[in-house]
Amino acid sequence: MRGQTTLDFAIGISVFLAVLIFIFLFIPGLLSPFTEGAQEETVISNRVADNVTKSMLGTPKRPYSLDRFCTVEFFENDAAPAHCTGGWAGGNPVEQQVGLDGDRTHINITIRGNVSSGGTGSDILCWDDSAEQIVEKNSGSCSTPFHRGDPAPTANDQAVTATRVVGLAGTDVTVSVEVW
């Protein structure tokens, strides 16, 4: 006889399986810092969302309260009015206006909300010049849609969205900044 009992065999196999399970659980954690992720896009989307809602379309004294004139001019792609703190040049792509390289990073800035009884809350909003108020884009009286940039490709797993709830012309709206 070799002196091996069933109990010795069970203990040996249990230790072997415990070590094997530990290795399978521990190795992915070692390699995860080196896998490619959407970390850069997350930082960019948050930085742009903060810049747009706290500075470009409002004032640092009243963050998250957008100036109607600055907001309309930004979404019309016109130059910033003199009183807007985040001066930008008109006629440029939205990526350039928020300080990004348009060849490397793409961005979409949209203001959504519900300003009528028939809205869903996720409707794209726009400015109606004739009524001097915010309306849903599908209302038919939209002068300036609050939407800049191309939509993110549906097959892109690296798109990141940052949202901020802000006030615009007495209405609570949501600013979404999508980066890919």
C-alpha positions in Angstrom: 0.0 0.0 0.0 1.1 3.5 -0.7 -0.3 5.0 2.5 -2.8 7.3 0.7 -6.3 7.4 2.1 -9.5 8.8 0.7 -9.3 11.7 3.1 -5.8 12.7 1.8 -7.0 12.5 -1.8 -10.1 14.7 -1.0 -8.0 17.3 0.8 -5.5 17.4 -2.0 -8.1 17.8 -4.7 -9.9 20.5 -2.6 -6.7 22.5 -2.2 -6.0 22.1 -5.9 -9.5 23.3 -6.9 -9.3 26.3 -4.5 -6.0 27.4 -6.0 -7.3 27.0 -9.5 -10.5 29.0 -8.8 -8.4 31.7 -7.1 -6.2 32.0 -10.2 -9.1 32.3 -12.5 -10.7 35.0 -10.4 -7.4 36.9 -9.7 -5.8 37.0 -13.2 -8.5 39.1 -14.9 -8.1 41.7 -12.2 -4.3 41.8 -12.9 -4.9 42.4 -16.6 -7.8 44.8 -16.4 -5.7 48.0 -16.1 -4.2 47.2 -19.5 -7.5 46.5 -21.4 -8.8 49.3 -23.5 -11.8 51.1 -22.2 -13.8 54.3 -22.6 -11.9 56.2 -19.8 -10.8 59.0 -22.1 -14.3 59.5 -23.5 -15.7 59.6 -19.9 -13.4 62.4 -18.9 -14.0 64.3 -22.1 -17.8 64.1 -21.8 -17.9 65.2 -18.2 -15.5 68.1 -18.9 -17.5 69.3 -21.9 -20.8 68.9 -20.0 -19.4 71.0 -17.1 -18.0 73.6 -19.4 -21.2 74.0 -21.4 -23.5 74.1 -18.4 -21.3 76.2 -16.1 -19.5 78.5 -18.4 -20.2 78.6 -22.1 -24.0 78.9 -22.0 -24.3 80.5 -18.6 -22.1 82.2 -16.1 -19.9 80.8 -13.4 -21.8 82.9 -10.9 -25.0 81.0 -11.7 -23.9 77.5 -12.8 -26.5 75.2 -14.4 -28.7 78.2 -15.3 -28.3 78.6 -19.1 -28.6 82.1 -20.7 -31.2 81.9 -23.4 -29.4 84.2 -25.8 -26.1 82.3 -25.5 -27.8 79.0 -25.9 -29.7 80.0 -29.0 -26.6 81.5 -30.6 -24.5 78.4 -29.8 -27.1 76.0 -31.3 -27.5 78.3 -34.4 -23.7 78.0 -34.8 -23.3 81.8 -34.6 -20.5 83.7 -32.8 -21.0 84.1 -29.0 -22.7 87.3 -27.9 -20.4 89.7 -26.0 -22.1 88.9 -22.6 -21.5 85.1 -22.9 -18.5 84.0 -20.8 -17.5 81.0 -22.9 -16.7 82.9 -26.1 -16.7 80.8 -29.3 -16.4 81.6 -33.0 -19.4 81.0 -35.2 -19.4 78.6 -38.2 -17.1 76.1 -36.7 -17.8 72.4 -35.9 -19.0 71.8 -32.4 -15.9 69.8 -31.5 -13.7 72.9 -32.2 -16.0 75.2 -30.3 -15.7 73.1 -27.1 -11.9 72.6 -27.5 -11.7 69.1 -29.0 -9.8 67.7 -32.0 -12.6 66.8 -34.4 -10.3 64.2 -36.2 -9.9 62.2 -33.0 -13.1 62.8 -31.0 -16.7 63.3 -32.1 -19.3 64.9 -29.9 -23.1 65.5 -29.8 -24.7 68.0 -27.6 -28.5 67.9 -27.2 -31.0 69.6 -24.9 -34.0 67.4 -24.1 -37.1 67.9 -21.9 -40.8 68.2 -21.6 -42.4 71.6 -22.0 -45.9 70.5 -23.1 -48.6 68.1 -21.8 -48.0 65.9 -24.9 -44.2 65.6 -24.4 -42.4 62.5 -23.3 -39.6 64.1 -21.3 -36.9 62.9 -23.7 -38.0 65.1 -26.7 -35.3 67.3 -28.3 -36.2 70.9 -27.5 -35.8 74.0 -29.7 -36.4 77.7 -29.6 -39.5 79.2 -31.3 -38.7 82.7 -32.4 -42.3 83.7 -33.1 -43.6 82.7 -29.6 -40.3 83.5 -27.8 -40.3 80.2 -25.9 -38.9 76.7 -25.7 -41.0 74.0 -27.6 -40.5 70.4 -28.5 -38.8 69.9 -31.9 -41.7 67.9 -33.3 -44.2 70.7 -32.5 -43.8 72.2 -35.9 -42.8 75.7 -34.8 -39.1 75.1 -34.2 -36.7 77.9 -35.2 -33.5 76.7 -33.6 -33.2 73.0 -32.6 -31.1 72.4 -29.5 -29.0 69.7 -31.1 -25.4 69.9 -32.4 -23.2 67.2 -33.8 -23.7 63.9 -35.5 -25.5 61.1 -33.8 -23.3 58.4 -32.4 -22.9 55.3 -34.5 -25.1 52.5 -33.2 -22.3 49.9 -33.5 -20.0 52.0 -31.3 -19.4 50.5 -27.9 -17.1 53.4 -26.8 -19.8 56.2 -26.8 -20.1 57.8 -23.4 -22.9 60.3 -22.3 -22.8 62.9 -19.6 -26.0 64.6 -18.6 -26.7 67.7 -16.5 -30.1 69.0 -15.4 -30.2 72.8 -15.9 -32.6 75.7 -16.0 -33.3 77.4 -19.4 -35.8 80.2 -19.8 -37.6 79.1 -16.6 -37.8 75.4 -17.6 -35.9 72.5 -16.2 -34.1 70.7 -19.1 -31.5 68.0 -19.5 -28.2 68.7 -21.4 -26.7 65.5 -22.9 -23.1 65.4 -24.1 -22.3 62.2 -26.0 -18.6 61.5 -27.0 -17.2 58.8 -29.1 
